[in-house]
Amino acid sequence: MRYPILIEEGSDTAAFGVVVPDLPGCFSAGDTLDEALDAVKEAVAAWVDAALDAGKTVPAPSKLDEIRRLPGCQGWTIGVVELDPDLFDDSIERVNITLPKRVLRRLDALAGARRQSRGAFIAELTMTVRENVQSP
């Protein structure tokens, strides 16, 4: 899936700005155009992830011609950002992990105390533990 973006030209004293009009509040910037485009990919992925976690619907992308006619955007360059379809995929997938027995015992005890399966407990931890985690 691809979302239209608007790119504001940077200069020696101002960063390149990128806005994703279909995703309210989703924007990025970078000292170079490449940095700004890399940053918008991260911003879009984070926006979609947060919206889905909050139970919100992710808006469908607009047509490029619609974006081109938005008021206040004359002079901005139009582009697109491609989204990985896996961002939207909540289907269940079986995985095989290897853990030391002592870690597995601790995992089972923690999950049992919450009346959850291993998988449900790991999923909950993954979705709630966000601090100190950054994309590579």
Short mmCIF file of the C-alpha atoms (twelve columns), coordinates in Angstrom:
data_MODEL
# 
_entry.id   MODEL 
# 
loop_
_atom_site.group_PDB 
_atom_site.id 
_atom_site.type_symbol 
_atom_site.label_atom_id 
_atom_site.label_alt_id 
_atom_site.label_comp_id 
_atom_site.label_asym_id 
_atom_site.label_seq_id 
_atom_site.Cartn_x 
_atom_site.Cartn_y 
_atom_site.Cartn_z 
_atom_site.pdbx_PDB_model_num 
ATOM 1   C CA . MET A 1   0.000  0.000   0.000  1 
ATOM 2   C CA . ARG A 2   1.306  3.458   -0.769 1 
ATOM 3   C CA . TYR A 3   0.416  6.734   0.911  1 
ATOM 4   C CA . PRO A 4   0.930  10.123  -0.703 1 
ATOM 5   C CA . ILE A 5   3.377  12.457  1.005  1 
ATOM 6   C CA . LEU A 6   4.098  16.156  0.646  1 
ATOM 7   C CA . ILE A 7   7.721  17.264  0.771  1 
ATOM 8   C CA . GLU A 8   8.716  20.792  1.713  1 
ATOM 9   C CA . GLU A 9   12.050 21.806  0.226  1 
ATOM 10  C CA . GLY A 10  14.885 22.228  2.706  1 
ATOM 11  C CA . SER A 11  17.697 24.778  2.609  1 
ATOM 12  C CA . ASP A 12  21.025 25.507  4.253  1 
ATOM 13  C CA . THR A 13  19.158 26.697  7.347  1 
ATOM 14  C CA . ALA A 14  15.957 24.594  7.281  1 
ATOM 15  C CA . ALA A 15  15.320 20.860  7.200  1 
ATOM 16  C CA . PHE A 16  13.305 19.078  4.547  1 
ATOM 17  C CA . GLY A 17  9.801  18.512  5.877  1 
ATOM 18  C CA . VAL A 18  7.528  15.597  4.977  1 
ATOM 19  C CA . VAL A 19  3.814  15.396  5.771  1 
ATOM 20  C CA . VAL A 20  1.460  12.434  5.321  1 
ATOM 21  C CA . PRO A 21  -1.901 14.170  4.764  1 
ATOM 22  C CA . ASP A 22  -3.996 11.007  5.161  1 
ATOM 23  C CA . LEU A 23  -2.548 10.270  8.611  1 
ATOM 24  C CA . PRO A 24  -3.292 13.256  10.876 1 
ATOM 25  C CA . GLY A 25  -0.222 14.397  12.776 1 
ATOM 26  C CA . CYS A 26  2.148  12.131  10.850 1 
ATOM 27  C CA . PHE A 27  5.195  14.035  9.650  1 
ATOM 28  C CA . SER A 28  8.967  13.922  9.624  1 
ATOM 29  C CA . ALA A 29  11.994 16.002  8.750  1 
ATOM 30  C CA . GLY A 30  15.615 15.563  7.853  1 
ATOM 31  C CA . ASP A 31  18.659 17.629  7.025  1 
ATOM 32  C CA . THR A 32  18.756 15.921  3.631  1 
ATOM 33  C CA . LEU A 33  15.954 14.660  1.432  1 
ATOM 34  C CA . ASP A 34  17.160 11.076  1.951  1 
ATOM 35  C CA . GLU A 35  17.057 11.513  5.738  1 
ATOM 36  C CA . ALA A 36  13.576 13.022  5.574  1 
ATOM 37  C CA . LEU A 37  12.268 10.158  3.426  1 
ATOM 38  C CA . ASP A 38  13.820 7.525   5.700  1 
ATOM 39  C CA . ALA A 39  12.300 9.279   8.714  1 
ATOM 40  C CA . VAL A 40  8.817  9.391   7.173  1 
ATOM 41  C CA . LYS A 41  8.869  5.609   6.709  1 
ATOM 42  C CA . GLU A 42  9.502  5.225   10.441 1 
ATOM 43  C CA . ALA A 43  6.865  7.841   11.279 1 
ATOM 44  C CA . VAL A 44  4.213  6.121   9.161  1 
ATOM 45  C CA . ALA A 45  4.983  2.699   10.654 1 
ATOM 46  C CA . ALA A 46  4.758  4.132   14.184 1 
ATOM 47  C CA . TRP A 47  1.511  6.000   13.358 1 
ATOM 48  C CA . VAL A 48  -0.153 2.881   11.927 1 
ATOM 49  C CA . ASP A 49  1.035  0.710   14.812 1 
ATOM 50  C CA . ALA A 50  -0.265 3.182   17.414 1 
ATOM 51  C CA . ALA A 51  -3.612 3.543   15.630 1 
ATOM 52  C CA . LEU A 52  -4.130 -0.211  15.427 1 
ATOM 53  C CA . ASP A 53  -3.085 -0.657  19.076 1 
ATOM 54  C CA . ALA A 54  -5.710 1.932   20.030 1 
ATOM 55  C CA . GLY A 55  -8.382 0.119   18.005 1 
ATOM 56  C CA . LYS A 56  -8.635 2.926   15.459 1 
ATOM 57  C CA . THR A 57  -9.126 2.515   11.739 1 
ATOM 58  C CA . VAL A 58  -6.259 3.486   9.468  1 
ATOM 59  C CA . PRO A 59  -7.583 5.776   6.710  1 
ATOM 60  C CA . ALA A 60  -7.298 4.630   3.126  1 
ATOM 61  C CA . PRO A 61  -4.745 6.513   1.049  1 
ATOM 62  C CA . SER A 62  -5.957 9.395   -1.085 1 
ATOM 63  C CA . LYS A 63  -5.415 9.675   -4.810 1 
ATOM 64  C CA . LEU A 64  -2.377 11.728  -5.785 1 
ATOM 65  C CA . ASP A 65  -4.590 14.174  -7.688 1 
ATOM 66  C CA . GLU A 66  -6.554 14.861  -4.494 1 
ATOM 67  C CA . ILE A 67  -3.384 15.570  -2.544 1 
ATOM 68  C CA . ARG A 68  -2.069 17.828  -5.287 1 
ATOM 69  C CA . ARG A 69  -5.118 20.081  -4.883 1 
ATOM 70  C CA . LEU A 70  -4.947 20.495  -1.105 1 
ATOM 71  C CA . PRO A 71  -4.993 24.153  -0.073 1 
ATOM 72  C CA . GLY A 72  -1.730 25.490  1.307  1 
ATOM 73  C CA . CYS A 73  0.394  22.803  -0.341 1 
ATOM 74  C CA . GLN A 74  1.276  24.569  -3.556 1 
ATOM 75  C CA . GLY A 75  5.009  24.441  -4.114 1 
ATOM 76  C CA . TRP A 76  5.421  21.208  -2.152 1 
ATOM 77  C CA . THR A 77  6.677  18.127  -3.974 1 
ATOM 78  C CA . ILE A 78  4.366  15.127  -4.056 1 
ATOM 79  C CA . GLY A 79  5.711  11.646  -3.459 1 
ATOM 80  C CA . VAL A 80  4.637  8.345   -1.982 1 
ATOM 81  C CA . VAL A 81  5.738  6.150   0.874  1 
ATOM 82  C CA . GLU A 82  5.291  2.390   0.466  1 
ATOM 83  C CA . LEU A 83  3.942  0.537   3.480  1 
ATOM 84  C CA . ASP A 84  4.808  -3.048  4.250  1 
ATOM 85  C CA . PRO A 85  1.498  -4.978  4.271  1 
ATOM 86  C CA . ASP A 86  2.695  -6.779  7.418  1 
ATOM 87  C CA . LEU A 87  2.042  -3.533  9.334  1 
ATOM 88  C CA . PHE A 88  -1.677 -4.316  9.054  1 
ATOM 89  C CA . ASP A 89  -1.497 -8.085  9.572  1 
ATOM 90  C CA . ASP A 90  -2.910 -9.337  12.872 1 
ATOM 91  C CA . SER A 91  -3.206 -12.930 11.710 1 
ATOM 92  C CA . ILE A 92  -1.876 -15.616 14.030 1 
ATOM 93  C CA . GLU A 93  1.410  -17.244 13.130 1 
ATOM 94  C CA . ARG A 94  2.936  -20.215 14.910 1 
ATOM 95  C CA . VAL A 95  6.577  -19.700 15.895 1 
ATOM 96  C CA . ASN A 96  9.175  -21.937 17.434 1 
ATOM 97  C CA . ILE A 97  11.487 -20.364 20.017 1 
ATOM 98  C CA . THR A 98  14.298 -21.819 22.058 1 
ATOM 99  C CA . LEU A 99  14.723 -20.791 25.690 1 
ATOM 100 C CA . PRO A 100 16.754 -22.144 28.591 1 
ATOM 101 C CA . LYS A 101 14.618 -24.325 30.874 1 
ATOM 102 C CA . ARG A 102 14.982 -21.933 33.804 1 
ATOM 103 C CA . VAL A 103 13.703 -19.045 31.646 1 
ATOM 104 C CA . LEU A 104 10.826 -21.176 30.372 1 
ATOM 105 C CA . ARG A 105 9.844  -22.069 33.945 1 
ATOM 106 C CA . ARG A 106 9.829  -18.390 34.859 1 
ATOM 107 C CA . LEU A 107 7.806  -17.546 31.757 1 
ATOM 108 C CA . ASP A 108 5.234  -20.215 32.573 1 
ATOM 109 C CA . ALA A 109 4.961  -19.010 36.179 1 
ATOM 110 C CA . LEU A 110 4.421  -15.391 35.107 1 
ATOM 111 C CA . ALA A 111 1.895  -16.371 32.447 1 
ATOM 112 C CA . GLY A 112 0.093  -18.702 34.867 1 
ATOM 113 C CA . ALA A 113 -0.165 -15.969 37.492 1 
ATOM 114 C CA . ARG A 114 -2.049 -13.903 34.904 1 
ATOM 115 C CA . ARG A 115 -4.060 -16.904 33.700 1 
ATOM 116 C CA . GLN A 116 -2.571 -16.570 30.231 1 
ATOM 117 C CA . SER A 117 -0.883 -18.916 27.822 1 
ATOM 118 C CA . ARG A 118 2.798  -18.456 27.031 1 
ATOM 119 C CA . GLY A 119 1.913  -16.930 23.682 1 
ATOM 120 C CA . ALA A 120 -0.633 -14.504 25.118 1 
ATOM 121 C CA . PHE A 121 1.813  -13.411 27.803 1 
ATOM 122 C CA . ILE A 122 4.641  -12.855 25.310 1 
ATOM 123 C CA . ALA A 123 2.270  -10.929 23.016 1 
ATOM 124 C CA . GLU A 124 1.126  -8.706  25.894 1 
ATOM 125 C CA . LEU A 125 4.708  -7.976  26.912 1 
ATOM 126 C CA . THR A 126 5.644  -7.172  23.348 1 
ATOM 127 C CA . MET A 127 2.769  -4.748  22.934 1 
ATOM 128 C CA . THR A 128 3.268  -2.981  26.278 1 
ATOM 129 C CA . VAL A 129 7.043  -2.758  26.616 1 
ATOM 130 C CA . ARG A 130 8.093  0.103   24.370 1 
ATOM 131 C CA . GLU A 131 10.571 2.199   26.308 1 
ATOM 132 C CA . ASN A 132 14.242 1.884   25.419 1 
ATOM 133 C CA . VAL A 133 13.391 0.224   22.113 1 
ATOM 134 C CA . GLN A 134 14.431 1.884   18.885 1 
ATOM 135 C CA . SER A 135 14.322 0.727   15.293 1 
ATOM 136 C CA . PRO A 136 17.684 -0.262  13.823 1 
# 
